[in-house]
Amino acid sequence: MPIEPATVDRVNARHGGAYRLAEFPIGAYGRTQATETMTVPNYLMVAERAPDELVRDVLAVLFESRSTIAEEVPAAALLDRRQAIFTDPVDLHPGAVAYYSQSRR
């Protein structure tokens, strides 16, 4: 069922902006065409005191292994570094900032 951008805006006005407009991909649940819909982002949370190097290493393994992970968890194939930095209202951990900064090079 497609969800229009105006609907996402109305829901966000009442629920703190937690929802995003997204495209439900072809193939998901047998879909034969992409469908615009509403989604809630998933966040990988770590303690603020987690070492920067550990956070960088976890992200590196996650993104480098997403194809293998997707064999068991198909949504892992949709992981995208360009989108992963958008975590508002949650701040990125300094180790994540370092990882994403280095990944652009």
Backbone bond lengths (Angstrom), bond angles and torsions (degrees), N, CA, C in turn:
res aa  C-N    CA-C-N  psi(-1)  N-CA   C-N-CA  omega(-1)  CA-C   N-CA-C  phi
1 M - - - 1.432 - - 1.525 108.93 -
2 P 1.293 119.43 116.48 1.463 120.97 179.97 1.527 111.69 -68.07
3 I 1.302 114.83 145.71 1.460 121.40 176.71 1.522 107.73 -122.16
4 E 1.306 115.86 124.84 1.463 122.68 -175.58 1.533 111.59 -76.55
5 P 1.341 117.42 152.44 1.464 121.09 178.20 1.532 113.06 -55.44
6 A 1.322 117.85 -36.95 1.471 120.53 179.46 1.526 111.46 -62.28
7 T 1.320 116.99 -33.94 1.461 120.80 178.41 1.522 110.13 -67.92
8 V 1.318 116.37 -42.49 1.469 120.73 177.51 1.530 109.50 -60.54
9 D 1.315 117.13 -42.86 1.469 121.42 178.54 1.529 111.30 -60.91
10 R 1.323 116.80 -43.70 1.474 120.56 179.77 1.532 111.06 -64.12
11 V 1.305 116.86 -43.03 1.470 120.43 179.42 1.527 109.54 -64.53
12 N 1.319 117.13 -43.26 1.466 120.35 -179.82 1.519 112.30 -64.16
13 A 1.310 117.47 -32.82 1.461 120.62 178.95 1.529 111.16 -61.97
14 R 1.314 115.88 -28.84 1.472 120.72 -178.45 1.521 113.23 -98.87
15 H 1.342 117.49 -15.33 1.468 120.03 -172.28 1.523 113.37 -129.57
16 G 1.304 117.76 31.71 1.457 121.39 168.93 1.513 117.27 71.63
17 G 1.306 118.60 18.78 1.464 120.09 175.36 1.517 115.24 73.82
18 A 1.310 118.20 24.68 1.462 121.48 -177.35 1.527 113.78 -76.63
19 Y 1.321 117.60 -17.33 1.465 121.39 -173.13 1.523 111.31 -99.43
20 R 1.317 115.47 153.77 1.453 121.97 179.43 1.530 109.20 -130.42
21 L 1.311 115.34 154.44 1.457 121.12 170.44 1.520 106.68 -80.31
22 A 1.304 116.84 136.13 1.465 120.63 -177.63 1.518 109.20 -146.80
23 E 1.305 114.77 166.51 1.453 120.97 176.43 1.519 108.40 -106.75
24 F 1.317 116.05 121.43 1.457 121.76 174.67 1.528 105.62 -76.74
25 P 1.313 118.95 117.44 1.465 121.16 -169.06 1.527 115.62 -73.78
26 I 1.307 114.41 155.37 1.466 121.84 172.86 1.527 107.68 -58.77
27 G 1.296 116.96 137.64 1.455 121.62 178.15 1.520 113.75 95.83
28 A 1.322 117.60 -26.44 1.459 119.43 178.82 1.521 108.91 -69.14
29 Y 1.299 116.19 126.83 1.464 122.24 -178.35 1.531 111.92 53.18
30 G 1.333 116.26 34.31 1.452 120.86 176.89 1.517 115.06 75.65
31 R 1.331 118.20 12.71 1.471 121.69 -179.37 1.528 109.84 -64.99
32 T 1.310 116.27 138.77 1.463 121.39 178.58 1.526 112.02 -101.23
33 Q 1.329 116.35 -7.40 1.465 120.07 175.08 1.527 108.91 -144.52
34 A 1.322 115.73 153.81 1.457 120.46 177.68 1.530 108.95 -69.53
35 T 1.315 115.76 147.97 1.455 121.33 -178.39 1.523 109.03 -133.72
36 E 1.327 116.22 131.01 1.455 120.46 176.05 1.520 108.97 -73.40
37 T 1.339 116.00 132.48 1.454 119.74 -175.53 1.520 110.71 -150.58
38 M 1.298 115.76 -173.74 1.456 122.68 -179.95 1.525 108.34 -110.54
39 T 1.311 115.99 142.97 1.452 120.01 -179.40 1.518 110.32 -140.37
40 V 1.296 115.31 163.33 1.455 123.02 172.14 1.522 105.94 -116.55
41 P 1.317 117.64 123.71 1.466 119.16 -179.54 1.528 111.81 -63.14
42 N 1.316 115.56 151.25 1.459 122.31 172.44 1.518 107.93 -103.39
43 Y 1.303 116.52 137.89 1.457 121.26 -179.50 1.516 109.92 -120.01
44 L 1.313 116.27 140.32 1.456 122.46 169.77 1.522 105.50 -92.17
45 M 1.304 116.87 111.88 1.461 121.55 -174.76 1.525 110.44 -99.57
46 V 1.318 115.00 141.84 1.464 121.61 173.91 1.520 108.11 -133.96
47 A 1.310 115.55 159.29 1.459 120.05 175.91 1.524 109.14 -65.87
48 E 1.312 115.48 145.36 1.461 120.57 179.96 1.528 110.77 -57.41
49 R 1.315 116.99 -31.49 1.460 121.27 -178.03 1.534 113.49 -85.74
50 A 1.329 117.68 0.46 1.473 120.09 178.42 1.525 109.04 -59.10
51 P 1.322 117.54 136.75 1.471 120.41 -178.98 1.537 111.54 -60.84
52 D 1.314 115.50 136.79 1.469 121.38 -179.95 1.524 111.60 -53.03
53 E 1.330 116.67 -43.96 1.465 120.69 -177.70 1.530 111.26 -62.51
54 L 1.317 117.69 -39.01 1.463 121.40 178.18 1.523 110.60 -62.71
55 V 1.325 116.68 -45.38 1.461 120.92 -179.76 1.525 110.13 -63.29
56 R 1.339 117.69 -43.94 1.476 120.74 177.21 1.523 110.50 -59.20
57 D 1.330 116.77 -45.20 1.469 121.04 -178.18 1.535 111.56 -64.33
58 V 1.326 117.21 -42.34 1.471 120.30 179.33 1.527 109.94 -61.74
59 L 1.333 116.90 -44.90 1.466 119.59 179.25 1.518 111.45 -64.45
60 A 1.324 117.18 -39.94 1.463 120.08 178.84 1.526 110.79 -60.63
61 V 1.330 117.07 -46.43 1.468 120.83 179.28 1.526 110.28 -63.93
62 L 1.311 116.74 -44.28 1.463 120.71 -179.20 1.525 111.48 -58.43
63 F 1.323 117.26 -50.51 1.463 119.82 -177.49 1.526 112.55 -72.93
64 E 1.331 117.54 -36.48 1.469 119.90 179.12 1.527 112.04 -70.68
65 S 1.326 117.09 -24.24 1.470 121.55 -176.41 1.523 113.04 -105.31
66 R 1.313 118.16 9.12 1.465 118.63 -172.90 1.526 112.79 -60.92
67 S 1.313 118.77 -33.37 1.474 119.71 178.39 1.524 111.19 -65.40
68 T 1.314 116.03 -41.59 1.467 120.29 179.03 1.525 110.10 -68.22
69 I 1.316 116.56 -43.78 1.467 120.83 178.72 1.527 109.64 -61.34
70 A 1.325 116.86 -37.93 1.472 121.93 -177.37 1.527 112.51 -63.90
71 E 1.317 117.96 -19.37 1.464 120.00 176.13 1.531 110.64 -63.61
72 E 1.331 117.07 -30.10 1.466 122.35 178.40 1.526 112.35 -104.27
73 V 1.338 115.93 -32.25 1.470 122.22 -177.96 1.525 107.16 -127.58
74 P 1.328 118.45 88.64 1.467 121.79 -173.26 1.531 114.94 -52.33
75 A 1.308 117.92 -31.01 1.471 120.12 -179.67 1.523 111.97 -62.41
76 A 1.309 118.40 -22.36 1.467 120.93 179.44 1.527 111.66 -61.83
77 A 1.312 117.51 -27.37 1.465 120.94 178.39 1.524 111.77 -64.62
78 L 1.319 116.63 -19.52 1.462 121.21 -178.13 1.525 113.00 -88.79
79 L 1.328 117.59 -3.25 1.465 119.72 178.64 1.524 109.68 -59.09
80 D 1.317 115.98 132.39 1.461 121.45 -176.04 1.524 108.78 -139.23
81 R 1.335 115.85 116.19 1.468 120.52 -179.65 1.518 112.45 -56.26
82 R 1.309 116.64 -35.00 1.470 119.86 -177.76 1.517 111.47 -66.53
83 Q 1.329 117.42 -28.31 1.461 121.59 179.39 1.529 112.85 -93.70
84 A 1.322 116.26 -24.31 1.463 120.82 -173.79 1.525 113.52 -65.73
85 I 1.305 117.44 -18.90 1.471 119.61 -179.09 1.516 112.74 -79.09
86 F 1.315 117.87 -11.29 1.460 121.30 -178.47 1.528 109.33 -90.07
87 T 1.316 115.90 90.62 1.465 121.71 -173.73 1.528 113.18 -118.31
88 D 1.314 117.13 10.84 1.454 120.65 -177.97 1.530 109.82 -53.81
89 P 1.264 121.33 130.79 1.458 129.52 15.08 1.526 114.32 -95.20
90 V 1.323 119.05 9.35 1.456 122.92 -179.76 1.530 108.52 -91.42
91 D 1.332 116.45 128.02 1.465 120.25 178.16 1.525 110.66 -73.47
92 L 1.323 115.77 145.62 1.458 120.16 172.85 1.526 109.58 -70.96
93 H 1.315 116.30 141.88 1.461 122.21 173.54 1.531 107.81 -66.16
94 P 1.325 119.13 145.78 1.472 120.22 179.00 1.536 113.05 -54.40
95 G 1.314 117.94 -33.25 1.467 120.59 176.79 1.515 111.70 -67.02
96 A 1.323 117.08 -34.91 1.471 121.02 176.67 1.524 109.99 -69.99
97 V 1.323 116.47 -40.84 1.470 119.91 176.80 1.528 109.51 -58.30
98 A 1.320 116.13 -44.34 1.472 120.37 179.30 1.524 110.82 -62.72
99 Y 1.327 117.08 -43.97 1.470 120.38 -179.91 1.527 111.21 -60.98
100 Y 1.327 116.24 -50.98 1.461 119.06 -177.22 1.526 111.61 -66.52
101 S 1.318 117.90 -33.21 1.476 121.10 176.64 1.515 110.43 -65.27
102 Q 1.313 116.95 -43.40 1.467 121.65 179.87 1.516 111.78 -70.32
103 S 1.322 117.12 -32.43 1.473 121.56 -177.32 1.523 112.42 -68.47
104 R 1.326 117.16 -22.70 1.471 119.99 -178.14 1.522 111.16 -76.19
105 R 1.291 117.02 -16.11 1.473 120.07 -177.33 1.491 112.36 -79.20
